[in-house]
Amino acid sequence: MFEIKRDGARRVGQIHLYPSEMLCPIVQETLAQGGKVCKCKMGAMGACLLVLAFAYLTTLCQGLLHDRAQHLGWLEVDLPHPPSTITLYLKHSDNVQKLDTLVRSVSYPDSPAYGKYFTLEEISTLISPSQAQVDTIMDWLQTNGVRADQIELLASKDVIKVRRVPHEIVSLLFGVPMATYQHPRTKMIVTRSPHHYTLPRHVEPLLDLVRGVADFPMVAHKQRSITKKVEPTPTSSFSSFNAPNDPVRHTVPAPTLIRVRGREQSLVVEFQPSCKDHPSTSTNPPCQDHPPVLLEVIIIATPFNDVYAEAYRTTVPPQCTVSSGSPTVCVAEITVPNYIPLNVTVQEIFADSYVSSVASFDYAAVSAPINIPQTLRSLYGVPQDTIVTNQNFSQSVVEFEQQYYSPSDLALFLQEMGLSTNVTVPVVGPNDETNPGGEANLDIQYIMGMAPGARTVFWSIATNSSAEIDDILAWAVAIGNTRNPPLVNSLSYGMTEGNVDTYLGKGYLARSDIEFQKLALMGITIIIASGDTGAGDLGGPPMGANTCQPLHADWPSQSPYVTSVGATMITPLDDPICYLRKEQGGIDCTSDPLGEIPTSLDSGIFWTSGGGFSNLSTTPDYQAPFVKQYLSTLRSKGLLPPSSLFNASGRAYPDVAAVGHNLWIALNGSFISVDGTSASAPIFAGIISLLNDARLNAGKAPLGFLNPVLYQTYRDHPDAFFDVVWGNNRCGAIDTVPTCCPIGYEAVPGFDAVAGVGTPNFPKLKEVIMRL
């Protein structure tokens, strides 16, 4: 922008270029002051330059939101404006700076105030805005036409909801025109402004954040087939298979491998067939439209190193499906032993003696047994007769994106697991039982499977679309204003840290941390899945990052006030020696006792558990010595990422880990296997619920904010956790395309940014926490 500087009696016109993120607040502030940009006399040329520059910047900044709307898929349409719901997050009193100290006092086991939690009223009295501030905002709203019955001041006295507001009144309040937008995929319609809103001078200092005016709801990218890779994990390659004495066959281009997924003692290969004269087909059987017809496929699975020497081969007819307007997709299965990472090739066999070239999948794949709650309780040392008995305890799973659970699926799951089906699940928010989602069913089935007997709440945040993303702040405010809220809460949602304020509104991340602190003061546990796209939190905006440089943290896992849970898989191959070649001293570990490794593309799983360092939140003191030791270990091994790629002073996550692979759930009356840190979070939450139950039954306070207890326990009793010592999280996916960054974080003995302090050893954990 043009910045007119004065140098004594001499005027100097200097041009300074600022990024738009810095300029727009300047323009917004100037607009809020009535557009008066000249506060002193200046020469005509300087004044003209400044006015022209300001006019240009105003146009630029107003265009940025319009561009953002289009980037998120929203299109302006000529439809009636639906009324708006506006949420005003009021700025707290200066006492808000005391929250961190107070959280320490009630959460650190060596504090005299440990477990002496605050009530909602006590927190409100401490940090809520003054009545004069609230009155100012109320007067502003009502002066501009908002009726009193449209306004709700929440019990915490720091959030105001304004409902059913006509677009004309929104325009008056925020000084911007409103328009109707529709998302072409979801058909959702919203009223928003394509311009930055402005606030009156007397109101602007009183608010942290405004939602519902210029922020466009984010729409998640639907899962798409994985069809290619970037920077692949090195794997063995194999040439075309021709059996001895086979006649020479004509060659067809290789099929396109979409993914290889492990099941129990098998690998399932998903691929798009190729035909003799065409790269794809739209028929079933495949290639009827481009003959000859595909008859069978040869699948060969070869171990990743020479310690496990036997290769596996099958020739089978594929099972194919055709969707209107899309190429035919087929699957074929090969039987293999569990736990050994295998490199897979596929070759097609056609009528008339034609074969295809060989397609090699770029990543190893591994099979493993199905897991159920009994498996996991046994793995973590939970006695099978341990149930929750305290009637004052409750837990919850929190859902977004119109993820609903099915009571009938839950009953089926509990019955098949041998658990009581005499349960009642209170529901907060909407739940369409006829449209259950895999995420919601997974969450509630596994938190209840791990902590049977616990009163479990299904907490659903209303959205207008199944693709709308995760207003976690709205949930934090809601539970903070609830009497007798669930004490343990599992959330399997999030997004890249750096995108939060960009897409949810400036100040959203900071205000979320304040709400998390308030919940910690109330003794409420927040457990967050660490994400499924590795150290880079890859995936592309708005939810993920689209580059490995730098590495990106996942929110809210990066918050110092939540407990982040990474994911593991069960395997006897849990030591580095199991992955070495013979000449390196590698051994066959398949007969060893079961342990855990991180879920990762590099370890044969089709996704990667998230973990890393925040670029915004600093390392909290409860984990500081462990992070220091971890960085030192990486440095000594030559594994420390370059300083330009990560923030060594940031909050490290995950804090702990739990199994996240091959979980058996009931969905629509059938059982399927699912994966993700989405499973790890409710599994770990269930363990914490069992510990809370024991404490409450002994007359002790609930555990509340866990991290100080977890890290102190790890310091004094490292055997309270099972260490995860091999693996990494460098890989992920961009738009579901497997992507491996050149470097990520390595698992090492002790704390690491892959599995935290490890997975829970329930008997030892219980012994320790019962002494607190």
RAWO-V858073 format. One record per backbone hydrogen bond with DSSP energy under -1.0 kcal/mol. CO is the residue of the C=O (numbers start at 0). NH is the residue of the N-H. Records with the same first field share a line. If there is no record, write none. Layout:
BEGIN
CO->NH, NH
END
This chain:
BEGIN
0->15
2->13
4->11
6->9
9->6
11->4
13->2
18->21, 22
19->23
22->26
23->27
24->28
25->29
26->30
27->31
29->34
30->33
34->36
42->46
43->47
44->48
45->49
46->50
47->51
48->52
49->53
50->54
51->55
52->56
53->57
54->58
55->59
56->60
57->61
58->62
59->63
62->66
63->67
64->68
65->69
66->70
67->71
68->73
69->72
74->181
76->78
83->164
85->161
86->210
87->159
88->207, 208
92->95
93->96
94->97
95->98
97->101
98->102
99->103
100->104
101->105
102->106
103->107
105->114
107->110
110->113
112->115
114->116
118->122
119->123
120->124
121->125
122->126
123->127
126->92
129->133
130->134
131->135
132->136
133->137
134->138
135->139
136->140
137->141
138->142
139->143
140->145
141->144
146->149
147->150
149->162
151->160
153->156
157->89
158->153
159->87
160->151
161->85
164->83
165->169
166->170
167->171
168->172
169->173
170->174
173->197
178->191
179->76
180->189
181->74
182->186
187->182
189->180
191->178
199->202, 203
202->205
203->206
205->90
208->88
210->86
212->192
217->468
229->739
242->245
249->354
251->356
255->271
258->269
260->267
262->265
264->335
265->262
266->333
267->260
268->331
269->257, 258
270->329
271->255
277->274
280->327
284->287
285->293
292->350
295->348
296->315
297->346
298->313
299->344
300->311
301->342
311->300
313->298
315->296
318->330
320->328
322->325
328->320
329->270
330->318
331->268
333->266
340->303
341->364
342->301
343->360
344->299
345->358
346->297
347->355
348->294, 295
353->349
354->251
358->345
364->341
366->338
370->663
371->375
372->376
373->377
374->378
375->379
376->381
377->380
379->761
382->385
389->392
393->486, 487
394->456
395->489
396->458
398->460
399->402
403->436
405->409
406->410
407->411
408->412
409->413
410->414
411->415
412->416
413->418
414->417
420->422
425->457
427->459
430->432
431->434
436->440
437->441
438->442
439->443
440->444
441->445
442->446
443->447
444->448
445->449
446->450
450->453
451->387
454->394
456->396
457->427
458->398
464->467
466->219
469->471
470->474
471->475
472->476
473->477
474->478
475->479
478->481
486->524
487->395
488->526
489->397
490->528
494->554
495->498
496->499
498->502
499->503
500->504
504->507
506->510
507->511
508->512
509->513
510->514
511->515
512->516
513->517
514->518
515->519
516->520
517->521
518->523
519->522
520->117
524->488
525->562
526->490
527->564
530->609
531->607
532->537
533->536
536->544
539->543
542->495
544->538, 539
552->496
553->557
554->494
555->558
558->561
562->527
563->654, 655
564->529
565->657
566->598
567->659
568->596
570->594
571->573
574->577
575->578
576->586
580->583, 585
581->584
588->591
594->570
596->568
598->608
599->602, 604
600->603
603->365
607->533
611->652
616->650
619->622
622->626
623->627
624->628
625->629
626->630
627->631
628->632
629->633
630->634
631->635
632->636
633->638
634->637
641->644
644->550
646->649
648->618
650->613
652->611
654->756
655->565
657->567
659->675
661->370
662->673
664->671
666->669
669->666
671->664
673->662
675->678, 679
676->680
678->682
679->683
680->684
681->685
682->686
683->687
684->688
685->689
686->690
687->691
688->692
689->693
690->694
691->695
692->696
694->699
695->698
705->709
706->710
707->711
708->712
709->713
710->714
711->715
712->716
716->719
717->720
719->760
721->758
726->746
728->534
729->740
731->738
733->736
736->733
737->229
738->731
744->728
751->755
754->757
755->751
757->656
758->721
760->764
761->765
762->766
763->767
764->768
765->769
767->770
END
